[in-house]
Amino acid sequence: MLSYLEYFYTDICLFPPASVALILLCARAISIVADPVVGMVIDRRPAGRQALPLLRAGLVPFAFMIVLAFVPVGGQAGMARYVWACATYMGLCVTYSVTNTAYGALTSLISDDPAIRLRLASARMVGAGCGTLLIAVLTLPAVDWLGHGDRRHGFMLFMMVVAGVVAALLGLVATLCHERARAHRDRLPVRVLARALLGNGGWLRLTGAMILVMLGSTFMFGALVYYVRFVLGGSDHDAGWILGAMNVLGLCGSACSATLARRWGNRGLMGVGTCLCGTWLALAWLCPPSWAVTVAAMCLFGLCLGLCNPACFALLAEYVEEGARASGVRTAGLAWALNSTASKLAFDGGGSMLAWLLAGYGLVAGDHAQAAAARAGIGVGFLAIPACAFMAAGVGVLLLCPRPVREDENC
């Protein structure tokens, strides 16, 4: 859904790229406060009722904000529309903080068993891949069909459908899941939780690698539509089909992730898979732009990303558990919250940097053709920068992240 947000702001709302950068950067800054607050609330709640009550409370407001964020108001690119975009995106960030932090923490709270956590992470990534695939394939055709050619109206109607589906699925999770992991009986002070988490070296290093992955993903997915339209000469729908093909391969990778993780370990699978993601993007950058190279690189990228994503979240849960054993303080809520904060700041920071990059290379919002310099900037944002980010993340995981103790014991 958010892959189309920057496109919605520039091509539907007709905001200049620099203005979009400011929206993304300012609105997400609220996550610096919202995510840690939600995480601390989770850690200070009683066992069995840490994350699920917050998930139930946040899912309806989150669904409403999904719709409102895609409702353009006011005149063409006027101040009223710009203020509305800032306010609704800020509201979307806050409600997403509540639901996503609670949902992510469930990976650590449903069970203490690493094998179950790996299966949970794999199932989560398969579900996320299915959702991303449907969004990629259906969004623009559905927007055109619902809006009868008016994409402003079409986006609003389509996001109403998306919001309803999101609320229903989160409601199923909140109803059917149960928290069985251990928790503190007493409400620990915030400083104790923070000190224990910041002393967890494995969590800190993995979070740093995930920031690089999110930064690279934001550049690549944000520039995909521009690259297909202005560099390859395709249409918006072609970008959706490429994204769909990539997600099909990602689903295949996620389905195989648990088997490979049992052989190589979560750390090894994530490190190697992330390096391969960067390798495919780098090779595509070195080749002349073409449909064959782009589609092949995106499919291989999707396969490798699907392999390493479940391992990444399972590894994160293992580091959280190791930190609890070492310090005697369980910080599942705060750990997932700050990890989510870092990822979202990387998302909006990457979106802002991409917008500034495109503006610096001369991209003109709403134009049907772009100058050679703008096309070169699109290529840098779509392939070169993401390749560097993914390879740096993979090397960092392999060289800096410690091997989890339980993996050592199982080898």
C-alpha positions in Angstrom: 0.0 0.0 0.0 2.7 2.5 1.0 4.6 1.7 -2.2 2.0 3.8 -4.0 1.9 6.6 -1.5 4.8 8.6 -3.0 3.3 8.1 -6.4 -0.1 9.2 -5.1 1.3 12.4 -3.7 3.4 13.4 -6.8 1.1 12.2 -9.6 -2.4 12.4 -8.1 -2.0 15.3 -5.6 0.7 17.0 -7.8 2.9 17.9 -4.9 6.5 18.7 -5.9 9.0 16.0 -4.9 10.6 18.2 -2.3 7.2 18.8 -0.6 6.6 15.1 -0.5 10.0 14.6 1.2 8.9 17.1 3.9 5.6 15.3 4.5 7.3 11.9 4.9 10.0 13.1 7.1 7.9 15.3 9.4 5.0 12.9 9.7 7.0 9.9 10.6 9.0 11.8 13.2 6.1 11.2 15.5 7.0 7.5 15.5 10.1 8.4 17.5 7.7 8.9 20.4 4.7 6.7 19.6 6.6 3.4 19.0 8.6 3.3 22.3 5.5 4.4 24.3 3.5 1.4 22.8 6.5 -0.9 23.5 6.8 0.1 27.1 3.0 -0.2 27.6 3.3 -3.8 26.3 6.2 -4.7 28.6 4.5 -3.3 31.6 1.2 -5.1 31.1 0.4 -8.5 32.8 1.3 -11.8 31.2 -1.2 -13.1 28.7 -2.6 -9.6 28.0 0.4 -7.6 26.8 0.0 -7.0 23.1 -3.4 -8.4 22.1 -5.5 -5.7 23.9 -3.6 -3.0 22.1 -4.0 -4.7 18.8 -7.8 -4.9 19.3 -7.9 -1.2 20.3 -5.9 0.0 17.4 -7.2 -1.9 14.4 -10.4 0.2 13.7 -8.6 3.6 13.9 -5.9 2.2 11.7 -8.4 1.2 9.1 -10.0 4.7 9.1 -6.6 6.4 8.7 -5.8 4.2 5.7 -8.8 5.6 3.9 -8.3 9.2 5.0 -4.6 9.3 3.9 -5.8 8.6 0.3 -8.6 11.2 0.3 -7.4 14.4 -1.5 -9.1 17.5 -0.4 -8.9 21.2 -1.5 -7.8 22.5 -4.9 -5.1 21.2 -7.2 -1.9 20.9 -5.1 -3.2 23.7 -2.8 -2.2 24.5 0.8 -5.4 22.8 2.2 -4.6 19.6 0.4 -1.0 19.7 1.6 -2.0 20.3 5.3 -4.6 17.5 5.0 -1.9 15.1 3.6 0.4 16.0 6.5 -2.3 15.5 9.1 -3.7 12.2 7.8 -0.3 10.7 7.2 0.7 11.6 10.8 -2.5 9.9 12.0 -1.7 6.9 9.9 1.8 6.7 11.5 0.4 6.8 15.0 -2.3 4.1 14.5 0.2 2.0 12.6 2.6 2.2 15.5 0.0 0.8 17.8 -1.1 -2.1 15.6 2.2 -3.0 14.1 4.2 -3.0 17.4 1.6 -5.2 19.1 1.4 -7.5 16.0 5.2 -7.8 15.8 5.6 -8.4 19.5 3.4 -11.5 19.2 6.2 -13.3 17.6 8.0 -13.3 21.0 4.9 -13.5 23.1 3.0 -16.5 21.6 5.7 -19.0 22.4 9.2 -19.3 23.9 10.1 -22.1 21.5 12.6 -21.0 18.7 11.2 -23.5 16.2 7.6 -22.2 16.7 8.9 -18.6 16.4 10.5 -19.5 13.0 7.3 -21.0 11.8 5.4 -17.9 13.0 7.8 -15.7 11.2 7.6 -17.8 8.0 3.8 -17.7 8.1 3.9 -14.0 8.7 6.1 -13.4 5.7 4.0 -15.7 3.5 0.9 -13.7 4.5 2.6 -10.4 4.0 3.8 -11.6 0.6 0.3 -12.6 -0.5 -1.0 -9.2 0.6 1.8 -7.4 -1.2 1.2 -9.5 -4.3 -2.5 -8.6 -4.4 -1.8 -4.9 -3.8 0.8 -4.9 -6.6 -1.5 -6.6 -9.1 -4.8 -5.1 -8.2 -4.1 -1.5 -7.1 -3.9 0.4 -10.4 -6.4 -1.6 -12.4 -8.8 -1.4 -9.5 -8.2 2.3 -9.1 -8.9 2.9 -12.8 -12.0 0.7 -12.7 -13.5 2.1 -9.5 -12.7 5.7 -10.5 -13.8 5.4 -14.1 -10.5 7.1 -15.1 -10.5 9.5 -12.2 -7.6 8.1 -10.1 -8.3 10.6 -7.2 -11.7 9.0 -6.7 -10.4 5.5 -7.5 -7.7 5.5 -4.9 -10.1 6.6 -2.2 -12.6 3.8 -3.1 -9.9 1.2 -3.4 -8.4 2.1 0.0 -11.8 1.7 1.6 -11.7 -1.9 0.4 -8.1 -2.4 1.6 -9.0 -0.9 5.0 -11.9 -3.3 5.5 -9.7 -6.3 4.6 -6.9 -5.1 6.9 -9.3 -4.6 9.9 -10.9 -8.0 9.3 -7.5 -9.8 9.2 -6.1 -8.0 12.3 -9.4 -8.9 14.0 -8.8 -12.6 13.3 -5.3 -12.4 14.8 -6.6 -10.5 17.9 -9.4 -13.1 18.3 -7.6 -16.4 17.6 -4.1 -15.9 19.0 -3.1 -16.3 22.6 0.0 -15.1 24.5 1.8 -18.0 26.3 5.3 -16.6 26.8 6.6 -15.7 30.3 6.4 -12.1 31.5 7.4 -10.1 34.6 4.9 -10.1 37.4 5.9 -6.6 38.4 5.8 -3.4 36.3 9.5 -2.6 35.9 10.7 1.0 35.6 11.2 2.3 32.1 14.9 2.9 32.7 15.4 -0.7 33.6 13.8 -1.9 30.4 15.8 0.6 28.3 19.1 -0.3 30.0 18.5 -4.0 29.4 17.6 -3.6 25.8 20.5 -1.2 24.9 22.9 -3.8 26.5 21.7 -6.4 24.0 24.4 -6.3 21.3 22.8 -8.8 19.0 19.6 -6.9 18.9 21.4 -3.6 18.3 23.5 -4.9 15.4 20.6 -6.7 13.7 18.4 -3.6 14.0 21.2 -1.6 12.3 21.2 -4.2 9.4 17.4 -4.0 9.2 17.6 -0.2 8.9 19.9 -0.6 5.8 17.5 -3.2 4.3 14.5 -0.9 4.8 16.4 2.1 3.4 17.3 0.1 0.3 13.8 -1.3 -0.1 12.3 2.2 0.2 14.5 3.6 -2.6 13.9 0.6 -4.8 10.1 0.3 -4.4 9.7 4.1 -4.4 11.5 4.5 -7.7 10.0 1.4 -9.4 7.1 3.1 -11.1 9.3 6.0 -12.2 11.9 3.6 -13.6 9.3 1.6 -15.6 7.6 4.6 -17.0 10.5 6.9 -17.8 13.5 4.6 -18.3 12.0 1.5 -19.7 9.1 3.3 -21.4 6.4 1.2 -19.9 3.1 2.0 -18.0 2.1 2.1 -14.4 0.4 -1.3 -14.9 3.7 -2.8 -16.0 5.3 -1.7 -12.7 2.5 -3.5 -10.9 3.1 -6.7 -12.8 6.8 -6.6 -12.1 6.1 -6.1 -8.4 3.6 -9.0 -8.6 6.1 -11.3 -10.2 8.7 -10.3 -7.6 6.3 -11.1 -4.8 5.4 -14.5 -6.3 9.1 -15.4 -6.1 9.2 -13.9 -2.6 6.4 -16.2 -1.5 8.3 -19.2 -2.8 11.4 -18.0 -0.9 9.4 -17.6 2.3 7.9 -21.1 2.0 11.5 -22.5 1.8 13.0 -20.3 4.4 12.3 -22.6 7.4 14.0 -25.6 5.8 17.1 -23.6 4.9 17.3 -21.9 8.3 17.4 -25.3 10.0 20.6 -26.1 8.0 22.3 -22.7 7.9 20.8 -21.0 10.9 18.8 -17.8 10.8 21.9 -15.6 10.9 23.6 -17.3 8.0 20.5 -17.4 5.9 19.7 -13.7 6.4 23.3 -12.6 5.8 23.7 -14.6 2.6 20.2 -13.8 1.3 20.6 -10.1 1.9 24.0 -10.1 0.1 22.5 -11.8 -2.9 19.7 -9.2 -3.0 22.3 -6.5 -3.3 24.2 -8.5 -5.9 21.3 -8.8 -8.3 20.6 -5.1 -8.1 24.2 -4.2 -8.7 24.4 -6.5 -11.8 21.2 -4.8 -13.1 22.8 -1.4 -12.5 25.9 -2.4 -14.5 23.9 -3.6 -17.5 22.2 -1.3 -20.0 18.5 -0.7 -19.0 16.2 -3.4 -20.6 13.1 -5.2 -19.8 14.8 -8.6 -19.6 17.5 -7.5 -17.2 15.0 -5.6 -15.0 12.5 -8.4 -14.7 15.2 -11.0 -14.1 16.9 -8.9 -11.4 13.6 -8.2 -9.7 12.5 -11.8 -9.7 15.8 -13.0 -8.3 15.8 -10.2 -5.8 12.3 -11.2 -4.6 13.3 -14.8 -4.2 16.3 -14.0 -2.0 14.3 -11.4 0.0 11.6 -14.0 0.6 14.3 -16.4 1.9 15.9 -14.0 4.4 12.8 -12.1 5.7 11.4 -14.9 8.0 15.0 -15.7 9.2 15.4 -12.0 10.0 12.4 -11.8 12.3 13.1 -15.2 13.9 16.6 -14.0 14.6 15.3 -10.9 16.1 13.1 -12.9 18.5 16.1 -15.1 19.4 18.2 -12.0 20.3 15.4 -10.6 22.4 15.2 -14.0 24.3 19.0 -14.1 24.7 18.9 -10.6 26.1 16.2 -11.6 28.6 18.3 -14.6 29.8 21.5 -12.4 30.1 19.9 -9.5 32.0 16.9 -11.1 33.7 14.6 -8.5 32.1 12.2 -9.3 29.3 11.9 -6.5 26.8 9.8 -8.0 24.0 7.5 -5.0 23.6 10.2 -2.3 23.7 12.5 -4.4 21.4 9.9 -4.8 18.7 8.8 -1.2 19.1 12.2 0.4 18.7 13.0 -2.0 15.9 9.8 -0.9 14.2 10.6 2.8 14.9 14.0 2.4 13.3 12.5 0.7 10.2 9.8 3.3 9.8 12.3 6.1 10.2 14.4 4.5 7.5 11.3 4.1 5.3 10.5 7.8 5.6 14.1 8.9 5.6 14.6 6.9 2.5 11.4 8.3 0.9 12.6 11.8 1.7 16.1 11.1 0.3 14.6 9.6 -2.8 12.4 12.6 -3.3 15.3 15.0 -2.8 17.4 12.9 -5.1 14.8 13.0 -7.9 14.3 16.7 -7.4 18.1 17.2 -7.6 18.2 15.3 -10.9 15.4 17.5 -12.3 12.3 15.2 -12.1 9.2 17.2 -12.9 6.0 16.0 -11.1 3.2 15.2 -13.5 5.2 15.2 -16.7 4.8 12.4 -19.2 8.5 12.5 -20.2 11.6 13.3 -18.2 15.0 14.7 -19.2 18.1 12.4 -19.4 19.4 13.7 -16.1 16.2 12.8 -14.3 16.2 9.3 -15.9 19.8 8.9 -14.6 18.7 9.9 -11.1 15.8 7.4 -11.2 18.3 4.6 -12.1 20.5 5.6 -9.2 17.6 5.5 -6.8 16.2 2.3 -8.1 19.3 0.2 -8.4 22.6 1.7 -7.3 21.7 2.9 -3.8 19.6 -0.2 -2.9 22.4 -2.5 -4.0 24.9 -0.8 -1.7 22.4 -0.8 1.2 21.6 -4.5 0.9 25.2 -5.7 0.5 26.3 -3.6 3.5 23.4 -5.1 5.6 24.3 -8.7 4.6 28.0 -8.2 5.3 27.2 -6.6 8.6 25.0 -9.6 9.7 27.7 -12.1 8.8 30.6 -10.3 10.3 29.1 -8.4 13.3 26.0 -10.2 14.5 26.8 -13.0 17.0 25.6 -16.5 16.5 22.6 -17.2 18.8 23.4 -19.5 21.6 20.6 -21.9 20.8 21.9 -22.2 17.3 25.3 -23.2 18.6 23.7 -25.7 20.9 21.7 -27.3 18.0 24.7 -27.6 15.7 
